């Protein structure tokens, strides 16, 4: 049986981000649950802002 929370979870698995032929991020996965606050942390240059674009596009 699937709960409402499980059905509404946004999951991206093994995602990659390319600009032209340059691979900026590879094999990135994230799972977001509704009605929660999720933080994305990491050092400068880790790709946090780069990953935000595809993540935002997939939630539309």
N, CA, C and O atoms as a MOPAC input file, in Angstrom:
PM7 MOZYME 1SCF
protein

 N      0.84000 1    -1.17600 1     0.00000 1
 C      0.00000 1     0.00000 1     0.00000 1
 C      0.88600 1     1.24100 1     0.00000 1
 O      1.86800 1     1.31000 1     0.74000 1
 N      0.53900 1     2.21500 1    -0.82700 1
 C      1.30800 1     3.45200 1    -0.93100 1
 C      0.59700 1     4.55800 1    -0.17400 1
 O     -0.59800 1     4.77800 1    -0.37100 1
 N      1.31700 1     5.25300 1     0.68600 1
 C      0.72700 1     6.36400 1     1.42200 1
 C      0.74200 1     7.61600 1     0.55900 1
 O      1.43400 1     7.66600 1    -0.45800 1
 N     -0.01600 1     8.62200 1     0.96000 1
 C     -0.07100 1     9.88000 1     0.20600 1
 C      1.30300 1    10.52300 1     0.13700 1
 O      1.66600 1    11.08800 1    -0.89500 1
 N      2.07700 1    10.44800 1     1.21800 1
 C      3.41600 1    11.03800 1     1.23500 1
 C      4.32100 1    10.33900 1     0.24400 1
 O      5.05500 1    10.99900 1    -0.49200 1
 N      4.28600 1     9.01400 1     0.20900 1
 C      5.12500 1     8.27700 1    -0.73500 1
 C      4.73300 1     8.59100 1    -2.16700 1
 O      5.60200 1     8.71300 1    -3.03000 1
 N      3.44000 1     8.72600 1    -2.43500 1
 C      2.97500 1     8.99800 1    -3.78200 1
 C      3.38000 1    10.38900 1    -4.24700 1
 O      3.54500 1    10.61700 1    -5.44600 1
 N      3.54300 1    11.32500 1    -3.30900 1
 C      3.85200 1    12.70100 1    -3.65400 1
 C      5.34500 1    13.00400 1    -3.64400 1
 O      5.74600 1    14.11400 1    -3.99500 1
 N      6.16500 1    12.05700 1    -3.25600 1
 C      7.60100 1    12.29000 1    -3.16400 1
 C      8.19800 1    12.53900 1    -4.54500 1
 O      7.92000 1    11.80500 1    -5.49400 1
 N      9.01900 1    13.58000 1    -4.64900 1
 C      9.74000 1    13.87200 1    -5.88400 1
 C     11.09400 1    13.19700 1    -5.80900 1
 O     11.87500 1    13.47800 1    -4.89900 1
 N     11.38500 1    12.31600 1    -6.74600 1
 C     12.66500 1    11.62000 1    -6.75400 1
 C     13.35200 1    11.80200 1    -8.10000 1
 O     12.74900 1    11.62200 1    -9.15800 1
 N     14.60000 1    12.15500 1    -8.03300 1
 C     15.46000 1    12.18500 1    -9.21000 1
 C     16.60400 1    11.22700 1    -8.93800 1
 O     17.27800 1    11.32300 1    -7.91200 1
 N     16.81500 1    10.31500 1    -9.85200 1
 C     17.80600 1     9.26800 1    -9.63800 1
 C     18.82900 1     9.26800 1   -10.76100 1
 O     18.47600 1     9.28300 1   -11.94000 1
 N     20.08700 1     9.25100 1   -10.38700 1
 C     21.20100 1     9.15600 1   -11.33600 1
 C     21.15900 1    10.24900 1   -12.39300 1
 O     21.36900 1     9.98500 1   -13.57700 1
 N     20.88900 1    11.47000 1   -11.96500 1
 C     20.81100 1    12.59200 1   -12.89900 1
 C     22.18200 1    13.13300 1   -13.25700 1
 O     23.13600 1    13.01900 1   -12.48800 1
 N     22.25900 1    13.71900 1   -14.43300 1
 C     23.48500 1    14.35800 1   -14.90900 1
 C     23.13300 1    15.71000 1   -15.50400 1
 O     22.02400 1    15.90100 1   -16.00300 1
 N     24.06600 1    16.64500 1   -15.45500 1
 C     23.88400 1    17.96500 1   -16.04600 1
 C     25.02100 1    18.19800 1   -17.03100 1
 O     26.19600 1    18.05000 1   -16.69300 1
 N     24.65000 1    18.56700 1   -18.26100 1
 C     25.62200 1    18.85300 1   -19.31000 1
 C     25.44200 1    20.27000 1   -19.80200 1
 O     24.32300 1    20.78100 1   -19.84100 1
 N     26.53800 1    20.90900 1   -20.17900 1
 C     26.50100 1    22.13900 1   -20.96800 1
 C     27.32000 1    21.81900 1   -22.20300 1
 O     28.53800 1    21.64500 1   -22.14400 1
 N     26.61800 1    21.74600 1   -23.32400 1
 C     27.27200 1    21.25500 1   -24.54000 1
 C     27.66300 1    19.80600 1   -24.30600 1
 O     26.82600 1    18.98200 1   -23.93500 1
 N     28.92200 1    19.49900 1   -24.52000 1
 C     29.40400 1    18.14700 1   -24.27200 1
 C     30.10600 1    18.00600 1   -22.92000 1
 O     30.55300 1    16.91800 1   -22.55600 1
 N     30.19800 1    19.10300 1   -22.18700 1
 C     30.86700 1    19.07200 1   -20.88100 1
 C     29.89700 1    18.57300 1   -19.81000 1
 O     28.82500 1    19.15100 1   -19.62900 1
 N     30.25800 1    17.52300 1   -19.11100 1
 C     29.44200 1    16.98400 1   -18.02600 1
 C     29.81400 1    17.72500 1   -16.75000 1
 O     30.93900 1    17.61500 1   -16.26400 1
 N     28.85500 1    18.48400 1   -16.20900 1
 C     29.10600 1    19.25400 1   -14.99800 1
 C     28.81600 1    18.45300 1   -13.74600 1
 O     29.54000 1    18.56300 1   -12.75600 1
 N     27.76500 1    17.64700 1   -13.77700 1
 C     27.40100 1    16.78000 1   -12.65900 1
 C     27.05700 1    15.40800 1   -13.20300 1
 O     26.50900 1    15.28700 1   -14.29900 1
 N     27.37800 1    14.37800 1   -12.44300 1
 C     27.11500 1    13.01400 1   -12.90100 1
 C     26.63100 1    12.15000 1   -11.74200 1
 O     27.18000 1    12.20300 1   -10.64100 1
 N     25.60300 1    11.36000 1   -12.00000 1
 C     25.07700 1    10.38000 1   -11.05300 1
 C     24.63700 1    11.01400 1    -9.73400 1
 O     25.03700 1    10.56900 1    -8.65800 1
 N     23.80600 1    12.06200 1    -9.82900 1
 C     23.29100 1    12.74000 1    -8.65000 1
 C     21.85400 1    12.28700 1    -8.41800 1
 O     21.06500 1    12.22600 1    -9.36100 1
 N     21.51000 1    11.97100 1    -7.17600 1
 C     20.15400 1    11.54400 1    -6.82500 1
 C     19.65600 1    12.34700 1    -5.63800 1
 O     20.43400 1    12.73800 1    -4.76800 1
 N     18.33500 1    12.59200 1    -5.61100 1
 C     17.72400 1    13.30500 1    -4.49700 1
 C     16.27200 1    12.85800 1    -4.37600 1
 O     15.62900 1    12.52300 1    -5.37200 1
 N     15.77500 1    12.85600 1    -3.17500 1
 C     14.38500 1    12.51100 1    -2.89900 1
 C     13.81100 1    13.58800 1    -1.98900 1
 O     14.35400 1    13.85100 1    -0.91600 1
 N     12.71200 1    14.21300 1    -2.41500 1
 C     12.09400 1    15.30100 1    -1.65400 1
 C     10.69600 1    14.88700 1    -1.22500 1
 O      9.91500 1    14.37500 1    -2.02800 1
 N     10.38700 1    15.11200 1     0.04300 1
 C      9.08900 1    14.75800 1     0.61600 1
 C      8.28500 1    16.03400 1     0.81600 1
 O      8.82600 1    17.02700 1     1.30200 1
 N      7.00000 1    16.03100 1     0.45100 1
 C      6.16900 1    17.23100 1     0.63500 1
 C      6.04600 1    17.62900 1     2.10500 1
 O      6.17600 1    16.79700 1     3.00200 1
 N      5.79800 1    18.89400 1     2.32500 1
 C      5.56800 1    19.45700 1     3.66100 1
 C      6.78200 1    19.31500 1     4.56900 1
 O      6.64100 1    19.23200 1     5.78900 1
 N      7.96500 1    19.28600 1     3.98300 1
 C      9.19500 1    19.26000 1     4.75800 1
 C     10.14300 1    20.31600 1     4.19700 1
 O      9.96900 1    20.77500 1     3.06800 1
 N     11.11700 1    20.68900 1     4.96600 1
 C     12.16000 1    21.60400 1     4.51000 1
 C     13.40200 1    20.77100 1     4.25900 1
 O     13.83900 1    20.01500 1     5.12700 1
 N     13.96600 1    20.91100 1     3.07100 1
 C     15.15200 1    20.15000 1     2.70100 1
 C     16.27200 1    21.12100 1     2.35900 1
 O     16.06900 1    22.06300 1     1.59200 1
 N     17.42900 1    20.90100 1     2.91400 1
 C     18.58200 1    21.74200 1     2.62500 1
 C     19.57800 1    21.00000 1     1.74700 1
 O     19.74700 1    19.78600 1     1.86000 1
 N     20.22200 1    21.74100 1     0.88500 1
 C     21.26500 1    21.17800 1     0.02800 1
 C     22.55300 1    21.90000 1     0.38500 1
 O     22.69800 1    23.09100 1     0.10900 1
 N     23.48700 1    21.18700 1     0.99800 1
 C     24.72500 1    21.81300 1     1.46900 1
 C     25.92900 1    21.18900 1     0.79200 1
 O     25.87700 1    20.06100 1     0.30200 1
 N     26.99600 1    21.93600 1     0.77700 1
 C     28.24600 1    21.43800 1     0.22400 1
 C     29.22100 1    22.58600 1     0.05900 1
 O     28.84300 1    23.75000 1     0.18900 1
 N     30.46500 1    22.27000 1    -0.22500 1
 C     31.47700 1    23.31900 1    -0.37500 1
 C     31.26400 1    24.13600 1    -1.64600 1
 O     30.53800 1    23.72700 1    -2.55200 1
 N     31.91100 1    25.29500 1    -1.69400 1
 C     31.87400 1    26.10800 1    -2.91100 1
 C     32.35300 1    25.28300 1    -4.09400 1
 O     33.34300 1    24.55700 1    -4.00700 1
 N     31.62800 1    25.41000 1    -5.20600 1
 C     32.02000 1    24.70000 1    -6.42000 1
 C     31.55100 1    23.25800 1    -6.48500 1
 O     31.94300 1    22.52400 1    -7.39200 1
 N     30.71900 1    22.83900 1    -5.54000 1
 C     30.26500 1    21.44300 1    -5.51500 1
 C     29.14200 1    21.16700 1    -6.50600 1
 O     28.86200 1    20.00500 1    -6.80300 1
 N     28.48900 1    22.21000 1    -7.02800 1
 C     27.43100 1    22.01300 1    -8.01100 1
 C     26.02100 1    22.19900 1    -7.46800 1
 O     25.06000 1    21.78200 1    -8.11400 1
 N     25.87400 1    22.81100 1    -6.30700 1
 C     24.54700 1    22.99600 1    -5.71500 1
 C     23.64800 1    23.82800 1    -6.62200 1
 O     22.51700 1    23.42200 1    -6.89200 1
 N     24.10600 1    24.95600 1    -7.08900 1
 C     23.30100 1    25.81300 1    -7.96200 1
 C     23.09600 1    25.18100 1    -9.32800 1
 O     22.04100 1    25.35400 1    -9.93700 1
 N     24.07500 1    24.46300 1    -9.81000 1
 C     23.96700 1    23.78500 1   -11.10800 1
 C     22.86900 1    22.73700 1   -11.06500 1
 O     22.13800 1    22.57800 1   -12.04300 1
 N     22.73300 1    22.02000 1    -9.96400 1
 C     21.72700 1    20.96200 1    -9.82500 1
 C     20.33100 1    21.53300 1    -9.61500 1
 O     19.34000 1    20.87100 1    -9.92500 1
 N     20.24000 1    22.76600 1    -9.08800 1
 C     18.94200 1    23.37100 1    -8.80300 1
 C     18.10800 1    23.54400 1   -10.07800 1
 O     16.89000 1    23.37800 1   -10.02600 1
 N     18.71300 1    23.86600 1   -11.19800 1
 C     17.97500 1    24.07500 1   -12.44600 1
 C     17.19100 1    22.83800 1   -12.87800 1
 O     15.97300 1    22.92200 1   -13.03300 1
 N     17.85000 1    21.68600 1   -13.08000 1
 C     17.11100 1    20.48000 1   -13.47000 1
 C     16.11300 1    20.03900 1   -12.39700 1
 O     15.04600 1    19.51400 1   -12.71800 1
 N     16.45400 1    20.24900 1   -11.14500 1
 C     15.54800 1    19.86800 1   -10.06100 1
 C     14.27500 1    20.70600 1   -10.14300 1
 O     13.17400 1    20.17600 1   -10.00100 1
 N     14.41700 1    21.99600 1   -10.36900 1
 C     13.26000 1    22.87800 1   -10.48100 1
 C     12.43100 1    22.52300 1   -11.72000 1
 O     11.20300 1    22.49100 1   -11.64800 1
 N     13.07400 1    22.26300 1   -12.83000 1
 C     12.36000 1    21.93400 1   -14.06900 1
 C     11.54600 1    20.65700 1   -13.93200 1
 O     10.46500 1    20.55000 1   -14.51200 1
 N     12.04600 1    19.68700 1   -13.17600 1
 C     11.34300 1    18.41100 1   -13.04900 1
 C     10.13700 1    18.50000 1   -12.12900 1
 O      9.29800 1    17.60000 1   -12.13500 1
 N     10.02700 1    19.56600 1   -11.33600 1
 C      8.90300 1    19.69500 1   -10.40700 1
 C      7.70300 1    20.39600 1   -11.03500 1
 O      6.67200 1    20.55100 1   -10.38000 1
 N      7.81800 1    20.81800 1   -12.27600 1
 C      6.70700 1    21.53600 1   -12.94500 1
 C      5.65400 1    20.57800 1   -13.41200 1
 O      4.65200 1    20.99700 1   -13.99200 1

